Amino acid sequence: MDQQPRLLTIVHMDSVMRAFFVLLFASLLMIVDGYVLILVSRYFGIYLLLAAEAATGLIAVIAILSSYRHTVTRIREAVRDGQYPGAEFRALSCLWVSAVCLILPGFITDALGIAVVLPPIRWAAGFWIERASRDGFEELYQYLKLEE
């Protein structure tokens, strides 16, 4: 067996600590976002704020799904041509991050979601995500090649 099992990461302290710190950062972000929402709701009213957050989520889902569909099509075309779709995998990763941030209620997460789809930040975030999950992308590429 030349590859370690994926579940082996749950006993490696580096992987566990990294996961816990990501969760800690996400929870702190949600707390700050909740506080900002409370402050803003005092000025604009809770119903207007809830409507704006729901509309942001709906618009985000529609926009992201369109881009997502297009990116998946490009990935499949690259695999069919025998090319590794690294740029497309990075774009797909950023779309996932952006969608999660835009769907979650809050102004900070919305700003992060919009920022992740802007080209300069998208490329930086895409390279960071690709570096963190290189093996997963390689597995996906191999699977897609078998599927074709």
N, C-alpha and C positions, 0 to 999 in steps of 0.2 A: 504494500500500500504506500504510494508515494505522496499522498496528501492527507493532512491531519483531519479528523472529523470536526465538523463545525461546532459541535457541542463542547469540544475541548476548551473553547474560549471561556466557558463559565468557571473553570478552575484556574485560569491564568489571572493573577492579580492585576496585571497591567490592563487587560481587557475589561475586567470587572470595574476597576477604578475609573477607567475612561467612560464606561457606560453610566456609572453613578454620577460623575461630574457633568455629563451631558444632561442627565435627568435633573440634576440640581440647578444647572443653568436654565433649563426650560421652566422649572417651577418658579425660580426667581423672576424670570421674564413674565410669567403669567401673573405673579403677585404685583409687580410694577404696573403691568398693563391693567389689571383690575383696579388698582388705585387711580390710575389716570382716567379710566372710565367713570369711576365714582366722581372725581373732580369735574370732569366735563359734563356729566349728567346734571350737576347742580346748575349749570348755565343754560343748557339747551333742553333739559327735560329728559326723563328716562325713556319716554316713548319714541321721541325723535332719534335719540341715540341708538336704541334697539333697532329701529327701522333702518338707520344708516348702516349699522353693523351687519344686519341680515342682507341688505342690498349689496354690500361689499362682498359678502360670501357668495351670493348668487352670481354676481357678475364675474367673480374670480373663477368659479367652477366652469362657467360657460367659456371664458377666455382660455383657461388652462386646458380644458378638454380639446379645444380646437388645435392648439399648439401640440398637445400630447399626441393626438392622432397623427398629425403631420410628422412628428419626430419618429414615432414608431414605424411609419411607412418608410422613412429614410433609413432607419436601422435595418429593416428587412431587405431593402434594395441593396444596401452595402453588403449584407451577409450573402445575398444571392450572387453578388459580383465577386465574392471571395475576399472582401476587404474588412478589416477590423474597424467597426464604427465607433472609435473612441470619442470623437467630438459629439456624436449623437448621444452616446451614453452619458457624457457630461451634461449635455442639454437636458436630457430626460431626468437626470438627478436633480438638476436645478428646478425643473418644473415641479417635481415632487415637493421639494423644500418650499418653493413659492406657494404651491397650492395649500399645503398644511398651514403655513403662516397666514395666508389670506383667509382661510376658512375659520381659523381660530379668532374669536372676538378680541378686539383690542387695536389701539392705534399703533403701538410699537410693532406688533406682529404684522400688521398691514404694511407698515413702512418697510419692514424686513422683506416681506413677500414681494413687494414691488421692486425693491432694490435688487433682489436675487435674479429677477428677469432682465435687468438692465445689462447690456453687453459687458462693460468692464468687470462688474461684480460677478456676473454670471460665469465668465471665464475663470476668474480666480476661485470662486466657490466650486465650480465644476472640477478644476484640477485638484482641489483639496479633497473633494468627495471621491474622485477617482483614485487618488493615492490611498485613501482610507479603505476603499473596497475594491481594489484591483482584482483580487481573486474572484470575487463575486461577478464582476463584469466579464472576466475571462470564462467563467462557467456559463454565464448567460450566452455569450458568443458561441461557445461550443454547442450548447443546447439548440440555439437557433440554426446553426449549420446542420445539425442532425434533422431538424424539423423540415428543412427545405428539401 
